[in-house]
Amino acid sequence: MKRLFIVMTALCLLGSTAAAAAERFELEFGQLAPGVWAGVRPDSPRFPVLGNTTFVVSEAGVVVFDGGGLPVMADQVIARIRSLTDLPVTHVVISHWHGDHHFGIHRFLEAWPNVQVIAHSFTDRAMRGSPIDYIDNYADFVETRFPQYRAIVESGLDADGQPASEHDLMVYRDILSQPELIGREFRRVRLTLPTLVFDDALTIRSGSRTIELKFLGAGNTAGDIVMWLPEERIVATGDLVVLPSPYAFNMPPRQWADTLRRLNDIGYRTLVPGHGPVQQDMAYVKLLIEVADDIAKQRDTMVAGGVATEEIGQRLDFSAYRERFTHGDAYIEGYYESWFEQPFREAAVKELSGEPMVEIGPRKEEK
């Protein structure tokens, strides 16, 4: 009886762990057109932030775009593919070098060793150069960051000794609620390098399907690419487009607006963003273009008027946009402030100096 109790207890713990993993890392799959599927994370800002996926099934195999930011997400994509077809995954495409879109794709090569991994040439260089610490230290996140978050929650003070915002405290409490689960998944991460790179465009013929990969210009990085399905008029954008709050880290406003105009010019009907829900029209991208154009115009007007560079960032006026992005939701507002408005102020000013943006310019070793 004691052994049975131990076994049953272990099974219950495994079940609760699986349920917790599903709740935190779950992708919701939907068919966008015959053979075209998207996997979307319902609460896109929740830690750890992880990208959406899109995959295309043909009579020759499966092409995956952004297959999973963590192994547990790639495993979900693989399971869904295997429920639909016995054909192999032939290609996995990486939209850009940020790990939340590709740190789990080694699971595809473990399942299908002949998979081609495709990326823009900049993405390939960035990944091989490990341009930011989390590529090398991802597995150490729990050991290095969790104590910092715990100290902030316990003291109520941020790293600068100032009162932490309610939004930040909420986020840190959520992260600290499942440290073992998150840590275990982070330690499964492997960096998988591209095997095929391109600069401007690449077409994949998968059976009767035509899948176009396009570089449309600077955006979240200098190597963001989109997947365009011309027959279905579906585009997957990576982090050129993110909901509910855009990413504006190192995003030069005028260049981003021009890239988004080229995106709209291809005439999609359905858009799968890098994070957030699938869009069925161009309205959200038009909003992004509007705000980017406006911020660039405000900045340039202040420059022409002789406003000191160090004052420009804080004088940029976003008041026409906050409600349109957040809809008054306090949860979204916290991310809007830290992921969009403040970084966009900094990027708009940084662009004036001619200094390369960290995400879109050459890495230090390439200068």
Secondary structure as the mmCIF struct_conf table of DSSP 4:
data_model
#
loop_
_struct_conf.conf_type_id
_struct_conf.id
_struct_conf.beg_label_comp_id
_struct_conf.beg_label_asym_id
_struct_conf.beg_label_seq_id
_struct_conf.end_label_comp_id
_struct_conf.end_label_asym_id
_struct_conf.end_label_seq_id
HELX_RH_AL_P HELX_RH_AL_P1 LYS A 2 PHE A 25
STRN STRN1 GLU A 28 ALA A 33
TURN_TY1_P TURN_TY1_P1 PRO A 34 GLY A 35
STRN STRN2 VAL A 36 VAL A 40
BEND BEND1 PRO A 42 ASP A 43
TURN_TY1_P TURN_TY1_P2 SER A 44 PRO A 45
BEND BEND2 ARG A 46 PRO A 48
HELX_LH_PP_P HELX_LH_PP_P1 VAL A 49 VAL A 49
STRN STRN3 THR A 53 SER A 58
TURN_TY1_P TURN_TY1_P3 GLU A 59 ALA A 60
STRN STRN4 GLY A 61 PHE A 65
BEND BEND3 ASP A 66 ASP A 66
BEND BEND4 GLY A 69 LEU A 70
HELX_RH_AL_P HELX_RH_AL_P2 PRO A 71 LEU A 84
BEND BEND5 ASP A 86 LEU A 87
HELX_LH_PP_P HELX_LH_PP_P2 PRO A 88 PRO A 88
STRN STRN5 VAL A 89 VAL A 93
BEND BEND6 SER A 95 TRP A 97
HELX_RH_3T_P HELX_RH_3T_P1 GLY A 99 HIS A 101
TURN_TY1_P TURN_TY1_P4 HIS A 102 ILE A 105
HELX_RH_AL_P HELX_RH_AL_P3 HIS A 106 ALA A 111
TURN_TY1_P TURN_TY1_P5 PRO A 113 ASN A 114
STRN STRN6 GLN A 116 HIS A 120
HELX_RH_AL_P HELX_RH_AL_P4 SER A 121 GLY A 129
BEND BEND7 ILE A 132 ILE A 132
HELX_RH_AL_P HELX_RH_AL_P5 ASP A 133 ASN A 137
HELX_RH_3T_P HELX_RH_3T_P2 TYR A 138 ASP A 140
HELX_RH_AL_P HELX_RH_AL_P6 PHE A 141 SER A 155
STRN STRN7 LEU A 157 LEU A 157
TURN_TY1_P TURN_TY1_P6 ALA A 159 ASP A 160
BEND BEND8 GLY A 161 GLN A 162
STRN STRN8 PRO A 163 PRO A 163
HELX_LH_PP_P HELX_LH_PP_P3 ALA A 164 SER A 165
HELX_RH_AL_P HELX_RH_AL_P7 GLU A 166 LEU A 176
TURN_TY1_P TURN_TY1_P7 SER A 177 SER A 177
BEND BEND9 GLN A 178 GLN A 178
HELX_RH_AL_P HELX_RH_AL_P8 PRO A 179 PHE A 186
TURN_TY1_P TURN_TY1_P8 ARG A 187 ARG A 188
BEND BEND10 THR A 195 THR A 195
STRN STRN9 LEU A 196 PHE A 198
BEND BEND11 ASP A 199 ASP A 200
STRN STRN10 ALA A 201 SER A 206
TURN_TY1_P TURN_TY1_P9 GLY A 207 SER A 208
STRN STRN11 ARG A 209 LYS A 214
BEND BEND12 GLY A 217 GLY A 217
BEND BEND13 GLY A 219 THR A 221
TURN_TY1_P TURN_TY1_P10 ALA A 222 GLY A 223
STRN STRN12 VAL A 226 LEU A 229
TURN_TY1_P TURN_TY1_P11 PRO A 230 ARG A 233
STRN STRN13 ILE A 234 ALA A 236
HELX_RH_3T_P HELX_RH_3T_P3 GLY A 238 LEU A 240
BEND BEND14 VAL A 241 VAL A 241
STRN STRN14 VAL A 242 VAL A 242
BEND BEND15 LEU A 243 SER A 245
TURN_TY1_P TURN_TY1_P12 PHE A 249 ASN A 250
HELX_RH_AL_P HELX_RH_AL_P9 PRO A 253 ASP A 265
TURN_TY1_P TURN_TY1_P13 ILE A 266 ILE A 266
BEND BEND16 ARG A 269 ARG A 269
STRN STRN15 THR A 270 VAL A 272
BEND BEND17 GLY A 274 GLY A 274
STRN STRN16 HIS A 275 HIS A 275
BEND BEND18 GLY A 276 GLY A 276
STRN STRN17 GLN A 279 GLN A 279
BEND BEND19 GLN A 280 MET A 282
HELX_RH_AL_P HELX_RH_AL_P10 ALA A 283 ALA A 304
TURN_TY1_P TURN_TY1_P14 GLY A 305 GLY A 306
HELX_RH_AL_P HELX_RH_AL_P11 THR A 309 ARG A 315
TURN_TY1_P TURN_TY1_P15 SER A 319 TYR A 321
HELX_RH_AL_P HELX_RH_AL_P12 ARG A 322 THR A 326
TURN_TY1_P TURN_TY1_P16 HIS A 327 GLY A 328
HELX_RH_AL_P HELX_RH_AL_P13 ALA A 330 TYR A 335
HELX_RH_PI_P HELX_RH_PI_P1 TYR A 336 GLU A 341
HELX_RH_AL_P HELX_RH_AL_P14 GLN A 342 SER A 353
TURN_TY1_P TURN_TY1_P17 GLY A 354 GLY A 354
HELX_LH_PP_P HELX_LH_PP_P4 GLU A 355 MET A 357
TURN_TY1_P TURN_TY1_P18 VAL A 358 ILE A 360
BEND BEND20 GLY A 361 GLY A 361
HELX_RH_3T_P HELX_RH_3T_P4 LYS A 364 GLU A 366
#
